[in-house]
Amino acid sequence: MKTGCTVDECPRCGWPQSDVYEVLSRHLTSEGVVTYTRCACGAVQMRVQPFQPGPVVAEAETCGAPCRGPVRDGGPAAGRGRGG
């Protein structure tokens, strides 16, 4: 994967990159997550958050009840819905 430069603020107006003004779109790619943002001055920028190795952790509330934690293969909730 090619690496670009890291910018801490907008090169046009100096707005801090850590304070995203507006997210225009976000896309999953084979390299990571590409996000197009708009600065307060109107400049459009593309950001790439590369995928990094590590555990996959996900939680969701699908039935309205709070989640009981991540489901692991072979655990008590494996193969069953969370509502029962």
Legacy VTK file of the C-alpha trace (Angstrom):
# vtk DataFile Version 3.0
C-alpha trace
ASCII
DATASET POLYDATA
POINTS 84 float
0.000 0.000 0.000
1.269 3.448 -0.837
1.465 5.931 1.969
0.766 9.624 1.652
1.628 12.550 3.798
-0.004 13.112 7.163
-1.609 16.523 7.562
-2.664 17.872 10.952
-4.594 20.849 9.609
-6.219 22.018 6.392
-3.524 23.329 4.038
-5.959 25.997 2.805
-7.287 27.523 6.044
-5.583 25.798 9.007
-8.745 24.078 10.344
-7.640 21.109 12.537
-8.070 17.714 10.831
-9.142 16.161 14.131
-12.295 18.331 14.032
-14.133 17.050 10.930
-16.517 19.726 9.686
-18.624 17.512 7.381
-18.401 13.887 6.197
-19.457 13.656 2.557
-19.122 9.898 2.084
-17.401 6.832 3.483
-16.493 3.684 1.512
-14.939 0.313 2.323
-12.113 -0.624 -0.027
-9.576 -3.450 -0.161
-7.020 -1.135 1.486
-9.225 0.227 4.296
-11.904 2.869 4.759
-11.856 5.890 2.446
-13.650 8.983 3.772
-14.317 12.170 1.833
-14.687 15.201 4.100
-15.344 18.905 3.626
-13.438 21.482 5.658
-15.063 24.598 7.129
-13.498 26.592 4.253
-15.111 24.286 1.656
-12.023 22.285 0.657
-12.729 18.586 -0.016
-10.242 16.066 1.322
-9.865 12.305 1.040
-8.739 10.352 4.103
-7.702 6.680 4.188
-7.863 4.640 7.385
-5.935 1.455 6.535
-7.085 -1.907 7.821
-4.934 -3.170 10.659
-4.702 -6.720 11.980
-6.506 -7.412 15.215
-9.576 -9.058 16.692
-12.965 -8.367 15.181
-15.372 -7.109 17.833
-18.976 -6.182 17.141
-21.999 -5.511 19.270
-25.487 -4.618 18.142
-28.932 -4.136 19.574
-31.243 -5.973 17.200
-34.183 -6.778 19.436
-34.234 -3.701 21.669
-32.704 -5.561 24.621
-29.165 -4.702 25.685
-26.466 -6.957 24.255
-24.863 -9.559 26.479
-21.422 -9.116 24.929
-19.709 -10.530 21.876
-20.791 -13.940 20.586
-17.937 -16.408 20.294
-17.973 -19.617 18.257
-19.289 -22.489 20.382
-20.551 -20.182 23.136
-24.024 -20.475 24.659
-25.540 -17.997 22.217
-23.941 -19.527 19.103
-26.531 -20.468 16.516
-29.450 -18.856 18.391
-31.083 -15.453 18.272
-30.580 -13.114 21.192
-34.257 -12.682 21.979
-34.963 -16.109 23.478
LINES 1 85
84 0 1 2 3 4 5 6 7 8 9 10 11 12 13 14 15 16 17 18 19 20 21 22 23 24 25 26 27 28 29 30 31 32 33 34 35 36 37 38 39 40 41 42 43 44 45 46 47 48 49 50 51 52 53 54 55 56 57 58 59 60 61 62 63 64 65 66 67 68 69 70 71 72 73 74 75 76 77 78 79 80 81 82 83
